[in-house]
């Protein structure tokens, strides 16, 4: 049963068609603050895909980066008086610990920008040699006009692109650029900031080329899924696709562009800039069961925008207890059809809320009538573990 996913670029749900190895690249964190619920929602969503592909018999090559040098990281380090490398290391460790407790299967390859600087520099050099990059003062920019398919990922209007570019780290007003949408490839060294040697002079890379270089170097194109939050559609995934397509000469960069929704709190998107964050580590420190957190995350379809509430967490905690109670007897009603229905739900654009209701139905039947099938509790427990990542 092939996994069908909504593709942002075509705006339709289409089957994925990986070979023996399914290849997925999911953009990682910028490690200047602890893992919040928005992070967790995204990585748990793609963990469902990882698990469903594996259940279908595929090997999965899952590559993820970590942006361990960037403006927000340097700004937080300066504000807190902590060395930027120490800050990055501590937050990466915390993120990985949070993901482990949420039972997110780790990527097969996990790369920081700093450790892949040589690869990134080499890719920038390729763009320069192809005539797709130019200088503004001592900085280097990618010319989006070099990719005739630029704009195909997000299908936005020019005005929408321009507004989002300015909001999400771009510099559309910079004088000397050929187009307001051209994005930074290499930032020349600034006083007091870390830098690395390169043929372009000392400096550090722009955001988008980092993921391009890592994906090209470790996966090749086209790979099966480019993933991340919906706030990465533009400019990050649009720019990454264009740069990757210009460098490789191949289209598409990814066969599916898959994006998770945003998590809100008190009526606003949860974000570091707003400071309205719910941290995984703090909930765990308060004694909240990590499986209840994960169950609440997957109780919402991965593409939907939704709001985190204490009431929702309480409901998921109660559900988790009902599920654990239901699988504790030695027998129960047959779970074979339940397993088939859960697989079908997850294959249909990772519809975890439907999968949860299917398990609820089995749990309720167990509560009301029980059953004589000795394999049923074990099947249900293993299914919930392997497919949903919920340990009972």
LINWOUR-V361293 format. One record per pair of residues at least 6 apart in sequence whose ideal C-beta (glycine too) atoms are under 8 Angstrom apart, sorted by sequence separation. I is the first residue (numbers start at 1). J is the second residue. D is the distance in Angstrom with one decimal. If there is no record, write none. Layout:
# LINWOUR-V361293
i = <I;I>
j = <J;J>
d = <D;D>
This chain:
# LINWOUR-V361293
i = <6;7;16;29;54;67;76;77;100;127;134;135;144;166;171;189;196;215;245;263;264;268;270;271;284;300;326;345;346;348;365;384;385;6;7;53;77;80;99;113;133;134;154;165;166;173;195;196;245;262;263;270;345;385;5;133;156;172;195;196;215;228;245;262;268;270;384;4;5;124;133;134;172;195;228;244;284;345;346;4;29;50;74;77;96;132;133;151;162;194;266;283;345;366;4;5;73;76;132;170;193;215;226;241;265;381;3;4;50;128;186;188;189;241;265;296;380;2;3;170;171;188;189;240;241;265;280;299;342;345;2;73;132;186;188;189;226;341;362;2;69;73;127;131;132;165;188;189;226;26;46;124;130;165;187;241;296;342;26;186;187;296;299;341;342;162;165;186;187;362;69;162;186;187;296;26;68;92;161;185;186;237;293;296;338;185;292;295;338;359;24;66;184;237;183;184;221;293;338;68;88;183;185;221;233;292;295;338;359;24;183;211;215;288;292;295;359;24;66;233;208;221;226;232;335;208;212;216;222;226;289;292;66;207;211;215;221;222;225;230;288;291;333;359;222;223;224;225;226;229;230;278;283;332;22;208;212;216;221;222;223;224;225;226;227;228;229;230;231;289;208;212;216;221;222;223;224;225;226;227;228;229;230;333;355;356;145;221;222;225;227;229;333;355;145;209;332;18;31;143;144;208;212;22;24;26;28;30;31;141;143;269;323;326;333;352;16;21;22;23;24;25;26;27;28;29;30;31;141;144;319;326;329;333;334;20;21;22;23;24;25;26;27;28;29;30;136;144;169;215;270;332;333;335;20;21;22;24;25;28;136;137;143;144;261;331;332;334;18;21;23;30;32;136;142;261;267;323;326;331;333;335;339;32;136;141;142;261;264;266;319;322;326;329;331;332;335;338;342;346;30;31;141;142;260;261;263;264;265;325;331;334;335;338;30;32;33;62;64;70;141;142;260;261;262;263;264;265;331;333;336;5;32;63;66;68;69;134;140;141;259;261;263;264;330;332;335;339;343;32;62;63;64;65;66;68;69;139;140;261;263;322;331;332;335;338;342;3;62;63;64;65;66;67;68;140;303;331;342;61;62;63;64;65;66;139;330;60;61;63;65;139;301;302;329;332;335;3;139;301;328;3;138;301;302;327;137;301;326;327;133;183;300;301;3;299;300;327;2;51;181;298;299;326;327;1;32;50;298;31;32;39;43;47;183;31;34;47;298;299;31;33;40;44;47;127;298;31;32;35;40;43;31;34;35;44;140;31;34;43;124;295;323;29;40;124;29;35;138;168;31;34;35;139;142;121;138;170;327;29;142;168;169;142;168;323;168;324;165;323;164;165;320;164;128;320;161;230;124;125;160;161;121;125;230;124;121;161;121;156;117;121;154;153;154;26;124;153;28;127;154;121;153;154;120;124;153;123;151;117;150;153;120;123;152;120;123;298;122;298;113;149;150;120;123;149;295;116;119;120;147;119;144;147;294;295;146;147;149;294;113;116;142;71;116;119;144;147;147;291;142;146;291;116;142;291;149;111;153;111;109;84;132;132;127;130;130;74;127;74;123;127;126;123;69;69;70;67;9;67;9;11;8;9;65;8;9;65;65;63;63;63;63;61;49;49;102;46;101;46;45;98;98;101;27;97;42;25;42;98;42;94;103;102;103;25;101;25;38;102;103;102;25;102;23;25;24;26;23;24;25;27;72;23;24;25;26;27;22;23;25;26;22;24;27;18;17;16;16;27;49;27;46;46;45;42;41;5;41;41;38;8;38;37;37;8;25;38;38;37;38;36;36;17;16;33;38;16;32;37;40;36;37;39;14;36;37;9;36;37;33;35;36;34;35;34;35;34;7;9;34;7;8;7;8;44;48;5;7;8;6;45;5;40;44;45;44;48;41;40;45;41;37;41;37;105;104;103;102;103;55;103;52;52;51;52;6;48;52;49;48;48;45;55;55;13;51;52;13;51;51;51;48;48;48;1;47;1;3;4;6;3;4;5;2;4;5;44;1;3>
j = <12;13;22;35;60;73;82;83;106;133;140;141;150;172;177;195;202;221;251;269;270;274;276;277;290;306;332;351;352;354;371;390;391;13;14;60;84;87;106;120;140;141;161;172;173;180;202;203;252;269;270;277;352;392;13;141;164;180;203;204;223;236;253;270;276;278;392;13;14;133;142;143;181;204;237;253;293;354;355;14;39;60;84;87;106;142;143;161;172;204;276;293;355;376;15;16;84;87;143;181;204;226;237;252;276;392;15;16;62;140;198;200;201;253;277;308;392;15;16;183;184;201;202;253;254;278;293;312;355;358;16;87;146;200;202;203;240;355;376;17;84;88;142;146;147;180;203;204;241;42;62;140;146;181;203;257;312;358;43;203;204;313;316;358;359;180;183;204;205;380;88;181;205;206;315;46;88;112;181;205;206;257;313;316;358;206;313;316;359;380;46;88;206;259;206;207;244;316;361;92;112;207;209;245;257;316;319;362;383;49;208;236;240;313;317;320;384;50;92;259;235;248;253;259;362;236;240;244;250;254;317;320;95;236;240;244;250;251;254;259;317;320;362;388;252;253;254;255;256;259;260;308;313;362;53;239;243;247;252;253;254;255;256;257;258;259;260;261;262;320;240;244;248;253;254;255;256;257;258;259;260;261;262;365;387;388;178;254;255;258;260;262;366;388;179;243;366;53;66;178;179;243;247;58;60;62;64;66;67;177;179;305;359;362;369;388;53;58;59;60;61;62;63;64;65;66;67;68;178;181;356;363;366;370;371;58;59;60;61;62;63;64;65;66;67;68;174;182;207;253;308;370;371;373;59;60;61;63;64;67;175;176;182;183;300;370;371;373;58;61;63;70;72;176;182;301;307;363;366;371;373;375;379;73;177;182;183;302;305;307;360;363;367;370;372;373;376;379;383;387;72;73;183;184;302;303;305;306;307;367;373;376;377;380;73;75;76;105;107;113;184;185;303;304;305;306;307;308;374;376;379;49;76;107;110;112;113;178;184;185;303;305;307;308;374;376;379;383;387;77;107;108;109;110;111;113;114;184;185;306;308;367;376;377;380;383;387;49;108;109;110;111;112;113;114;186;349;377;388;108;109;110;111;112;113;186;377;108;109;111;113;187;349;350;377;380;383;52;188;350;377;53;188;351;352;377;188;352;377;378;185;235;352;353;56;352;353;380;56;105;235;352;353;380;381;56;87;105;353;87;88;95;99;103;239;88;91;104;355;356;89;91;98;102;105;185;356;90;91;94;99;102;91;94;95;104;200;92;95;104;185;356;384;91;102;186;92;98;201;231;95;98;99;203;206;186;203;235;392;95;208;234;235;209;235;390;236;392;234;392;234;235;390;235;200;392;234;303;198;199;234;235;196;200;305;200;198;238;199;234;196;200;233;233;234;107;205;234;110;209;237;205;237;238;205;209;238;209;238;205;238;241;209;212;241;210;213;388;213;389;205;241;242;213;216;242;388;210;213;214;241;214;239;242;389;390;242;243;245;390;210;213;239;169;214;217;242;245;246;390;242;246;391;217;243;392;251;214;257;218;218;194;243;246;243;246;247;193;246;194;243;247;247;247;194;204;207;207;152;210;153;155;153;154;210;154;155;211;214;214;215;218;219;219;225;227;280;225;280;227;227;280;281;284;211;281;227;211;228;284;229;281;290;290;291;214;290;215;229;293;294;294;219;297;219;223;223;225;223;224;225;227;272;224;225;226;227;228;224;225;227;228;225;227;232;224;224;224;225;236;258;237;258;260;260;260;260;225;261;263;262;233;263;263;265;237;254;269;270;270;271;270;272;255;255;272;277;256;272;277;280;277;278;280;256;278;279;252;279;280;277;279;280;279;280;280;281;281;255;257;282;256;257;257;258;294;298;256;258;259;258;297;258;293;297;298;298;302;297;297;302;300;297;302;308;389;389;389;389;390;343;391;343;346;346;347;303;346;350;350;350;352;350;386;387;348;386;387;349;387;388;389;387;388;389;343;389;344;346;347;349;347;348;349;347;349;350;389;347;350>
d = <7.2;7.6;7.2;7.4;5.9;7.6;8.0;6.5;7.7;4.3;7.2;7.5;4.7;5.1;7.8;3.9;6.7;7.4;5.3;7.5;5.9;6.1;5.7;7.6;6.1;4.4;7.1;4.6;6.8;7.7;7.4;4.9;5.5;4.9;5.4;5.2;3.9;7.2;7.3;7.0;5.3;5.9;7.4;5.3;7.6;7.2;4.2;7.1;7.3;4.8;4.9;5.8;7.3;6.9;6.6;6.5;7.3;3.7;5.3;6.1;6.8;7.2;5.4;7.3;5.9;6.8;5.7;5.2;6.9;6.8;5.7;6.2;6.7;5.8;6.7;4.1;7.8;4.0;5.6;6.5;6.1;5.4;5.6;4.9;7.8;6.2;6.7;7.1;5.7;6.7;6.4;6.1;4.1;8.0;5.0;5.8;5.8;6.4;5.5;7.4;7.4;7.9;5.9;7.0;4.7;4.9;7.2;7.2;5.9;7.1;6.8;7.7;7.3;4.1;7.6;7.9;8.0;4.4;5.0;6.3;7.2;5.7;4.3;6.8;7.0;6.2;6.7;7.3;4.6;6.3;6.2;6.6;4.0;4.9;7.2;5.1;7.4;7.8;8.0;6.8;7.6;6.0;6.2;7.2;7.9;7.3;4.5;7.8;7.5;7.6;7.9;6.6;7.3;5.8;5.1;7.7;5.4;5.3;7.2;5.2;5.5;5.3;6.0;4.5;6.7;6.0;7.8;7.5;7.5;6.0;7.7;6.8;6.0;6.5;7.7;5.0;4.4;7.7;6.1;6.9;6.7;5.9;7.1;3.8;5.8;5.1;6.5;4.3;6.7;7.0;6.8;7.9;3.5;7.9;6.1;7.5;5.9;7.7;7.4;7.0;7.9;7.9;5.3;7.7;7.4;5.0;6.2;4.6;7.9;6.9;5.7;7.4;7.6;7.0;4.2;5.5;6.3;7.1;5.9;5.8;7.0;5.1;6.9;6.8;6.0;5.9;5.1;6.1;6.6;3.7;6.5;5.0;8.0;6.7;5.1;6.6;5.1;7.6;6.3;4.3;7.6;5.6;6.6;7.9;5.1;7.9;7.1;7.3;7.2;6.4;6.5;5.5;8.0;7.7;4.5;3.9;4.6;6.5;7.6;6.3;5.6;5.4;4.8;5.2;4.8;6.3;5.3;5.9;6.7;6.5;5.1;4.7;6.5;5.4;5.9;7.2;6.4;7.9;7.1;7.2;7.4;7.8;6.2;4.8;7.2;7.6;7.2;7.4;5.2;5.3;7.7;6.7;6.0;6.4;6.3;6.0;4.7;6.8;6.1;5.8;5.9;6.2;7.0;4.4;6.7;7.1;4.6;7.8;7.6;6.1;7.0;7.9;6.7;7.3;6.8;6.8;7.9;6.5;7.2;7.9;7.2;8.0;7.8;7.5;4.6;5.9;4.4;6.0;7.7;5.2;7.7;4.2;7.4;7.1;6.7;6.6;4.4;5.0;4.7;5.1;4.8;5.2;6.5;4.4;7.1;7.9;6.5;5.8;6.2;7.7;6.9;6.4;3.4;7.1;6.2;7.1;7.1;7.3;7.3;6.8;8.0;7.0;5.6;7.4;7.6;7.0;4.7;4.8;5.6;5.4;7.7;5.1;5.2;4.1;6.1;7.7;7.4;5.7;4.4;5.9;6.4;7.5;6.1;4.4;5.9;4.5;5.3;6.8;6.7;7.9;7.3;5.5;6.6;7.1;5.4;6.0;4.3;7.8;6.0;6.1;5.6;6.7;6.6;7.8;4.9;5.4;7.7;6.9;6.6;8.0;6.0;5.8;7.9;6.6;5.9;7.8;7.0;7.6;4.2;7.9;6.0;5.2;6.7;4.7;4.8;6.3;4.3;5.4;5.3;6.0;7.3;7.4;4.0;6.1;7.1;4.3;5.4;6.7;7.5;6.0;7.1;4.3;7.3;7.1;6.4;3.8;4.2;5.1;7.0;7.5;4.4;7.0;7.4;7.7;7.3;5.5;5.7;6.4;4.5;6.6;5.6;7.7;6.7;4.9;4.7;7.3;5.9;6.7;5.1;4.6;5.4;5.3;4.9;5.6;5.3;4.1;7.4;7.1;7.7;5.4;7.4;7.8;7.7;7.2;7.3;6.4;7.1;7.1;7.4;7.4;6.8;5.6;7.9;5.4;6.3;7.2;7.2;5.2;5.3;7.6;7.2;6.4;3.7;6.4;7.1;4.3;7.3;6.8;7.4;7.7;5.7;6.4;8.0;5.6;6.9;7.3;6.7;5.4;7.3;6.9;7.7;4.0;5.9;7.3;4.5;7.0;6.3;5.4;7.6;7.3;7.5;7.3;6.1;7.9;5.0;4.7;6.5;4.5;7.9;5.9;7.9;6.6;7.0;6.2;5.8;6.6;6.9;8.0;6.3;6.5;8.0;7.8;3.6;5.3;4.8;6.2;5.6;4.8;7.5;5.3;5.1;7.5;6.7;7.6;6.2;5.6;7.8;4.2;6.2;7.0;6.5;7.6;7.4;7.7;7.9;8.0;7.8;5.8;5.3;5.7;7.6;7.5;7.5;7.4;6.0;7.5;7.5;5.0;7.3;5.6;4.8;5.1;7.3;6.5;7.7;7.9;5.9;7.9;7.6;6.1;7.7;7.4;7.5;7.9;7.9;6.8;4.6;7.7;7.3;5.9;5.1;7.7;4.7;6.5;4.4;7.6;7.0;7.4;7.6;7.9;7.6;7.6;5.4;5.3;4.8;6.0;4.6;6.1;6.8;7.4;7.0;5.2;6.0;6.2;7.5;5.8;4.2;6.3;7.5;7.9;6.8;7.8;4.8;4.3;6.7;7.2;8.0;7.6;4.8;8.0;8.0;7.1;7.5;3.9;6.1;5.8;7.8;7.8;6.5;6.1;4.9;6.5;7.1;7.7;5.8;5.0;6.0;5.6;5.3;5.3;7.5;5.4;5.8;7.4;5.8;7.9;6.2;5.2;5.4;7.4;5.5;7.0;7.9;5.0;6.7;6.3;7.4;6.3;6.6;7.8;7.8;6.4;5.3;6.1;6.6;5.8;6.7;6.9;5.8;6.4;5.0;6.9;6.4;7.9;6.4;6.9;7.2;5.8;5.2;6.6;6.6;5.3;5.8;6.6;7.0;7.7;7.0;7.9;7.6;5.0;7.9;4.3;5.8;6.2;5.9;7.5;7.8;7.1;6.5;7.6;5.0;6.0;7.4;5.6;7.7;7.7;4.4;4.9;6.8;6.6;6.7;5.1;6.2;8.0;5.2;6.1;7.1;8.0;3.9;6.1;7.3;7.3;7.4;4.9;4.4;5.6;4.1;4.2;5.3;7.6;7.0;6.1;7.8;6.3;5.9;4.8;7.9;5.8;7.0;6.8;7.6;8.0;7.7;7.7;4.5;4.5;6.0;7.1;7.6;5.1;6.6;5.9;4.6;5.0;7.8;7.9;7.3;7.8;4.8;5.9;7.0;6.1;7.5;7.4;7.3;5.4;7.9;6.1;7.5;7.4;5.5;4.1;4.6;7.8;7.1;6.1;7.9;7.4;5.5;7.1;7.4;6.7;7.1;4.8;4.8;7.4;6.7;5.4;8.0;4.9;7.8;4.7;4.3;5.9;7.1;6.0;6.8;5.4;7.0;5.5;6.8;8.0;5.3;7.2;4.9;7.9;6.3;7.1;5.3;6.1;3.7;7.7;7.6;7.6;5.2;7.9;7.2;4.6;7.6;7.7;6.9;6.4;7.8;4.9;8.0;6.5;6.0;6.4;7.1;6.1;4.9;6.1;6.7;6.6;6.2;7.9;6.5;6.9;5.3;5.7;7.8;6.5;7.9;7.4;7.3;6.1;6.0;6.6;7.5;6.3;5.5;5.2;5.9;5.7;6.8;5.7;7.1;7.2;4.6;7.6>
